[in-house]
Amino acid sequence: FILCSVPSHHPIHSPLPIIPSTIIQSYTSYFSHSTNTINVNVTTIPRSASTMKFSLLALALAALTSVDSFAPSHINANSHRQPASGAISTSTSLHAIGVLAKKAKEATLRQYISNGIEDSVMAKYNDIKKALEDDAVDLADESAPRQLQDKLTKRRGTITLIAEYRRKMANGNMIAEKVFDPEVLSGEFREFGATGIAVMADERMGGCTNDDLKLFVEEQRRAHMEVPGPVSIINSDMIIDELQIAQSAAYGAVAVVLSYELLGEEETVKFMKAAQAVELESIVSVTSKEDAQKAIDAGARMIMVNNVDDAEERIAVIEGLNIPEGKAVTTIANIASRADQAFQEIEEVWACRDSGFNVAWVNDVLYKGGADAIEHPGAIIKSMAAKSSLKFASPMVKSGRGEGAREYLGDIMM
């Protein structure tokens, strides 16, 4: 764990809040170089999970009183080549878990603005601001873009796959770039049956940037005369401002991911409208049934259940949701990668399919086997999409070694 000290003049000064090192490790460089931060002193100490949860909340509360100093200021539509001192504003409210990540993201946006916003991005940003100011976006509009949702939603008993690309695993380990180059994996994802490709365009969390997003968009564009054809690209960056939505649209993505837990209802609705204003679709990430229902009531048509590792709890989030008459809601299960090589995630995908989920979102599990000839990302995608039964088939090796699904994946490949 990491011990974070708060300035003595701050309203919350004691006890000192504690957060897990896995949450802060990706943001160390930001905190060490910024003058607008809480002072962070790293000390390894043992703490219980309950103490950690309380202390993390304390850290978030401590940061709230000075959050304005981190927020980019407003963009002037006529001076978008100016330094960040005249830049964008975000009214996003901070929540405990996302406070550090949001501050780091705000710093990244300020740096981007100071380097000069591309004309294509600024044009999209102006379209968003005008649409929001004129209240010209109706989330219930049936003519709004639904191409991605239509592709992802098949008949019951089948499941589609969104493959997330990242250069950095959730535990911070880097993926070998020479093996998993975007232009190589983009074609592999398409060939083996991914319906969507998400790019974690955040250098701290996913090891990627918008340049990787552009590479995927371009590779898929070149496949427009091929079979299978181009796969839709999703920006899975942590969205905290309309500018990121403008970037996503300008760079060729078809959808963005919005965290309901991080943004809250008001900001989620605002960003859904911003996305629709530039013909992007929104996937709203939720962690509870309550938030899922609120998101649907607010107009969300694609819901991703995230950060719920227990299979039964994940299924419970989507059971009994009240869907507006005449509307379709696509449900997406985010499948967390296990720490072993047993590929239980494949069975989890099948269980989600049998329980009514439309889509499985997979990331780190795709890279478990590295460049292995059998357990490569494409083979894992194909296995997950297979019409296999939990009763009669299993991706687990029966040898007892627990080393993965080599025999099963080999059969799938044949």
Secondary structure, DSSP 8 states (H G I E B T S, - for coil): -EE----TTSS--SS--EE-HHHHGGGHHHHHH-SSS-----------HHHHHHHHHHHHHHHHTTGGGTS-----TT-TTS-GGG---------TTTHHHHHHHHHHHHHHHHT---HHHHHHHHHHHHHHHTT---TT-TTS--HHHHHH---TT--EEEEEE-SB-TTS-B--TTTS-HHHHHHHHHHTT-SEEEE---TTTTS--HHHHHHHHHHHHTTTTSSS---EEEE-S---SHHHHHHHHHHT-SEEEEEHHHHHHHHHHHHHHHHHHTT-EEEEEESSHHHHHHHHHHT--EEEE-S--SHHHHHHHHTT----TT---EEEEEE---SSSS-HHHHHHHHHHHTT-SEEEE-GGGGTTTT-SSSSHHHHHHHHHS---TTT--SS-TTSS----HHHHHHHH-
